[in-house]
Amino acid sequence: MNNQEKQPRPVILINGFLAPKFANLPIKWMLESHGFQAHLIDLPLLNLTDMKEIARCIAVGVDTVLSQENISHCDMIGVSLGGITGLYYLKKLEGHTKVKNFIAFGTPFKGTWKALLLAPVIGMFSKSLWQTLPGNTILSDLISSPVEGTDVYSIYAANDLIAPMESACLDWTKNIEVKSLPAPISHQGLITSKQAMSHIVQILKEN
């Protein structure tokens, strides 16, 4: 085994709906403190646009990182909507050939009706908002079958109102619940949960 193979794979962080890439800085800093290289990539318009377009930008970001690192595979963490757009990349844009571990983090794979709360404000110009509603054809297609070649994990909080267990867990994902005691963990609070971060590190180090 050469020195490159001994190094951890780079980890690419995919931000969620209405979140700039810098929203993932807590995860990036945590990973770097454990010896991982974590990369933030540029995605369009706070992820308000079509999820297909977001996934194409993910593909560009992955190829750029792999080329810079001179390596063939990476790991990926998708936060909230980032878990859905990351899954689209894996299944529709050959991402499964480049990503070893994919960790969805507070991701409503089966959709969330809570998206309608933002419809009066941004519904006219956000295609991805409507694509996250339960029953959307894109979601139904993405979750219908496992990803070949990539291990997919779903980390969720017990009382997350946007990505509850019934939406975050699929039959073919490796599901990990973050307990809400001693204090409840919200959708936004999951990203700063020490318990959740511990699960991420364990997955990446063991696989």
N, C-alpha and C positions, 0 to 999 in steps of 0.2 A: 504494500500500500504506500503510495507516494504522499508527500506532504499536503498536496491539494486535497486528496481524498480524506485526509484526517481532519481537515477543517470543516466546521459546520457549514451546511448549505446556507446561502444568503436567504433572508426572509423578506418577502415583499408584502407591504401593508396596504390594504385597499380600504379607503375611507368610505363612510356611509352617506346617506341622504342628507343634504344641506350641510355637510361637514367638509371643511377644507382638509387637505392632506395633513396639516399640522395638528389636527385633532387626534391623530394617532401617535403624537410624540410620546405620551406616557408609555405606550407599548414599546416604541422604538428604544427609549432610554432603558426600560426594564430589560429588554433583550440584549442590548449592548453591555449592560452590567453583568450579564451571564455569558459573555463571549461571542454572541451572535452578531453578524452584520445585518442590520435592518435597513430597508430602503423604503422611502416614501416616493410615490410616483404621481405624476400630474394627470388629473382626470378633469373632464370638462364641466364647467358651470355648476359646481357644487353637487354634481350628480343629479341635476334636474332633468337632463336630457334622456333620450331613448337608451335603455339598458344595453341595447346592441352596440350603440356608439361607445358607451362607457367600456364595454368589454373589448372593443377594438383598441382603445387607448391602453387598457391593461396589457394587451398582447404586445404593444409597442414597448411599454415599460419593462415587461419581463425580458423581452429580447435584448433590450439595452443593458439591463443589469447582468444577464448571463454573458453577454459579449464582453462587458467591462471586467467581469470576474473570471472570464475564460473557463466557464464551467457549464455543464449541460443541464443541471437541475437546480431548482430552488424550492423553498417552502413558501407558503402564502397564508396570510391571515386576512380575512374579510370581515369588516365590522358592519353589522346591521345590513343595510342594502348592499354593502361591499361583499357580503357572503353570497348574495344572489348574483351580482354581476361577475363575481369571481367564478361561481359555478357555471355561468353562461360561457365564460372564457374556457373553462376546463372541457365542457361538453361540446361546444360549437366551434371553437377556434383552435382545436388541437392542444389546448393547454395541459391536458392530462399527460402529454408526452414530456412535459417540462417541469411539472410540479409534483414533488414526492408526497408532501403532506399539505392538506388544505384545512385550515381551521376557520370555521364560520363562528362568528362571535356575536351573540345576540341577534341572530338572523331569522326573520319570519319567512321561512321557505314557502310556507303555504299561504302567505299573504297576511295583511293586517287591515282591518276596517278602520283602524285609527288614522290611516292616511287621509281619510275623508275630512278629518278635522282641519287639514291644511288646504283643502280644495278651494274654499272661498278666497284664499289669499294667493295661491300659486298654481291652482289647478289649470288655469288657462294656458300656461306656458311650461308646465312640467309634465312631460310624457311619462317619466319613470314613476311619478306619484300614482298614476292610474294603473301602471303595470304591476304595482305591489298589492293591488286589491285581491282578495281571495277569489279563486276561480279564473284569474287571468290566464289566457292560453300559454303565455311564455312560462309562467310559473308551473302550470300543470305539466308542460313538456319537460322542464328541467328536473322536476322531482320524480318523474315517472320511473326512472331506472338509475342504478348505481353508476358511478364514474369508474371506468376501467383504468387501472394503472396509477391511481392516486388514492391515498387514504384520506377520507373525508371525516372530519370531526365537527360536532356542533356543541358549542359551549353556551349554556343559557342560564338565566337567573330564574329562580322558582316563581317569583311574582312580577316578572317583566310584563307590563301590559301591552307592549308593542310586539314582543317576540316571546309569547308564553310557550310552555312545553308543547302544547298541541300544534303549534305552528313551527317551532324551531326543530322539532325532532322528526326525523324520517326513519322509515324501516331500515334503510341501508346506511345511515350515518352512524358514527360512533358518538353517542350522546352523553354529555357530561353536565350534570346539574350543579350550579353554584348555589349552595345553601344560603338562605336569606337571614339566618340568625347569626349574631344577636340583633342585627338591624336589617330591615328590608333593603334590597338592592334594586334600584330602578334601572331602566334601560340605559340611561346615560351613565349611571354609576358603575355599571359593569366594567367599564374600561379602566377603572381605578381600583377594582377589587383585587386584593392580594391573593385571595383564593383562586380567582380566575387566572391571574398571572402565573401562579404556581402550576396550574394545569397546563398552560401553554408551554412553559419551560420543560415540564416533564415529557410532553408529547414530542417536542422537537429534539430533546436529548436522547430519548429512547428509540427514535425512529430515523 
